Amino acid sequence: MTQTLSTTASQILGWDMRCENTTVVVTDSSGKGLGGIIFSLGRDISAENVEWFCAEFARGPTIQCLLDEDTGEMTNICPAELLAAVIGISSALKRGAQTIIALYDNMSSVSCINKRSSRSHTMNRVVDALNKNCPEAGHIVTAFHVPGNTNCLADMLSRADNTDAKKRMESIGRELDVNTILTELSL
């Protein structure tokens, strides 16, 4: 009896789309700050498996350094949208994710993650920080655009102050230490 072996392009390229190693990152940015939620597919969506973050621009000198902003308000939202995604992706990598799906509502930032470069100097600095902290092999990071009106939870986190976010999110998941990730990205 002859066995037929089937090999797909995904297997040859090392892509593994099994859910147990896939993490979803949903992020947003506003004029006030950054926010996002990170969870793994194939696991229970419980407080132990969900992380969230919010960071206000005015309270984050590391954020301002990465984004070339010296005020508490953002003047160009694209780099901030990218930084929010990079924070979530960095967390997913620390969780051991092999496949990372990033969802957010800014097309320029989606393109930057997928191409790993941008025409913008500021966006290149942010994506370069991810590239230097991202293992070179064995991980797939893909970004997708979602309509802004469907990105409600991440939008709320990007506009909330930390105290309000903690009250709303304590039963949903644990807070991500954004400062540690920002420090690693800015080195």
C-alpha positions as CSV (number, residue, x, y, z in Angstrom):
1,M,0.0,0.0,0.0
2,T,1.4,3.4,-1.0
3,Q,0.9,6.4,1.3
4,T,0.6,9.8,-0.2
5,L,2.3,12.6,1.7
6,S,0.8,16.1,1.2
7,T,3.0,19.1,1.8
8,T,1.6,22.6,1.7
9,A,3.5,25.9,1.2
10,S,2.7,26.8,4.8
11,Q,4.5,23.7,6.0
12,I,7.5,24.4,3.8
13,L,7.8,28.0,4.9
14,G,7.3,27.0,8.6
15,W,4.0,28.7,9.1
16,D,1.9,27.0,11.7
17,M,-1.7,28.3,12.1
18,R,-2.7,26.1,15.0
19,C,-4.7,28.1,17.5
20,E,-2.8,27.1,20.6
21,N,0.2,29.2,19.6
22,T,-1.8,32.1,18.1
23,T,-2.3,35.4,20.0
24,V,-4.6,38.2,19.0
25,V,-3.6,41.8,19.7
26,V,-6.3,44.5,19.5
27,T,-5.1,48.1,20.0
28,D,-6.0,51.7,19.5
29,S,-4.6,55.2,20.1
30,S,-6.3,58.5,20.7
31,G,-5.1,62.0,21.3
32,K,-4.9,61.1,25.0
33,G,-3.1,57.7,25.0
34,L,-2.7,54.1,23.9
35,G,-4.7,51.1,24.8
36,G,-5.1,47.4,23.9
37,I,-6.1,43.9,24.8
38,I,-4.1,40.7,24.2
39,F,-5.5,37.1,24.3
40,S,-4.5,33.7,23.1
41,L,-6.7,31.7,20.7
42,G,-7.4,28.1,21.7
43,R,-7.5,28.9,25.4
44,D,-10.4,29.9,27.6
45,I,-11.0,33.6,27.4
46,S,-10.7,34.1,31.2
47,A,-9.0,36.7,33.3
48,E,-5.8,34.6,33.5
49,N,-5.4,34.5,29.7
50,V,-6.3,38.1,28.9
51,E,-4.0,41.1,29.3
52,W,-4.9,44.8,28.7
53,F,-3.0,48.1,28.8
54,C,-3.6,51.8,28.7
55,A,-0.9,54.5,28.8
56,E,-1.4,58.2,28.8
57,F,1.0,60.3,26.7
58,A,1.3,63.0,29.3
59,R,2.6,60.4,31.9
60,G,5.0,58.6,29.6
61,P,8.4,60.2,28.8
62,T,9.4,56.9,27.1
63,I,6.3,57.2,24.8
64,Q,7.2,60.8,24.0
65,C,10.8,59.8,23.2
66,L,9.7,57.0,20.8
67,L,7.2,59.2,19.1
68,D,9.1,62.5,18.9
69,E,6.4,64.2,20.9
70,D,7.1,66.5,23.8
71,T,3.5,67.4,24.7
72,G,0.7,65.5,26.4
73,E,-1.3,65.5,23.1
74,M,-0.6,63.6,19.9
75,T,-0.4,65.7,16.7
76,N,0.1,62.7,14.3
77,I,-1.9,59.6,15.3
78,C,-0.2,57.1,13.0
79,P,3.0,56.6,15.0
80,A,0.9,56.3,18.2
81,E,-1.3,53.7,16.6
82,L,1.8,51.8,15.6
83,L,3.3,52.0,19.0
84,A,0.1,50.6,20.6
85,A,0.3,47.6,18.2
86,V,4.1,47.2,18.9
87,I,3.4,47.1,22.7
88,G,0.7,44.4,22.2
89,I,2.9,42.4,19.8
90,S,5.8,42.6,22.2
91,S,3.6,41.2,24.9
92,A,2.4,38.4,22.6
93,L,6.0,37.4,21.9
94,K,6.7,37.3,25.7
95,R,3.7,35.0,26.0
96,G,5.3,32.5,23.6
97,A,3.0,33.2,20.6
98,Q,4.2,31.7,17.3
99,T,1.5,33.5,15.3
100,I,0.4,37.0,16.2
101,I,-2.7,38.6,14.6
102,A,-2.7,42.4,15.2
103,L,-6.0,44.2,14.7
104,Y,-6.4,48.0,14.7
105,D,-8.0,50.8,12.8
106,N,-5.1,52.7,11.2
107,M,-4.1,51.7,7.7
108,S,-0.7,53.3,7.7
109,S,0.3,51.4,10.8
110,V,-1.1,48.1,9.5
111,S,1.0,48.6,6.4
112,C,4.1,49.4,8.5
113,I,3.8,46.2,10.5
114,N,3.2,44.0,7.5
115,K,6.1,45.6,5.5
116,R,8.3,46.2,8.6
117,S,9.1,49.7,7.3
118,S,7.5,53.1,6.5
119,R,8.3,56.3,4.8
120,S,7.9,58.1,8.1
121,H,11.0,58.5,10.2
122,T,9.1,58.3,13.4
123,M,7.2,55.1,12.4
124,N,10.4,53.5,11.2
125,R,12.0,54.2,14.7
126,V,9.0,52.4,16.3
127,V,9.0,49.4,14.0
128,D,12.8,49.2,14.2
129,A,12.4,48.9,18.0
130,L,10.0,45.9,17.4
131,N,12.4,44.4,14.8
132,K,15.3,44.4,17.2
133,N,13.3,42.8,20.0
134,C,11.5,40.3,17.8
135,P,13.1,37.0,17.1
136,E,14.1,36.6,13.5
137,A,12.6,33.2,12.9
138,G,9.7,31.1,13.9
139,H,7.2,33.9,14.4
140,I,4.5,35.3,12.1
141,V,3.1,38.7,12.8
142,T,0.3,39.9,10.5
143,A,-1.7,43.1,10.9
144,F,-5.2,43.7,9.7
145,H,-7.3,46.8,9.5
146,V,-10.6,46.8,11.4
147,P,-13.2,49.6,11.2
148,G,-12.9,52.1,14.0
149,N,-16.5,51.7,15.1
150,T,-15.9,48.0,15.8
151,N,-12.7,48.6,17.9
152,C,-14.7,49.7,21.0
153,L,-12.7,48.1,23.9
154,A,-9.3,49.2,22.7
155,D,-10.7,52.6,21.9
156,M,-12.1,52.9,25.5
157,L,-8.7,51.9,26.9
158,S,-6.8,54.5,24.8
159,R,-9.1,57.3,26.2
160,A,-9.3,56.1,29.8
161,D,-7.2,57.1,32.7
162,N,-5.4,54.2,34.4
163,T,-7.6,54.2,37.5
164,D,-10.8,54.1,35.4
165,A,-9.4,51.4,33.2
166,K,-8.4,49.2,36.2
167,K,-12.0,49.4,37.6
168,R,-13.5,48.5,34.2
169,M,-11.0,45.8,33.3
170,E,-10.2,44.0,36.6
171,S,-12.7,41.2,35.9
172,I,-11.7,40.8,32.3
173,G,-7.9,40.3,32.6
174,R,-4.7,41.4,34.1
175,E,-2.9,44.7,33.5
176,L,0.2,44.6,31.3
177,D,3.3,46.3,32.5
178,V,3.6,48.9,29.7
179,N,6.6,50.6,31.2
180,T,8.8,47.5,31.1
181,I,8.0,46.9,27.4
182,L,8.5,50.6,26.6
183,T,11.9,50.5,28.3
184,E,12.9,47.5,26.3
185,L,11.8,49.1,23.1
186,S,13.6,52.4,23.8
187,L,17.0,50.8,24.5
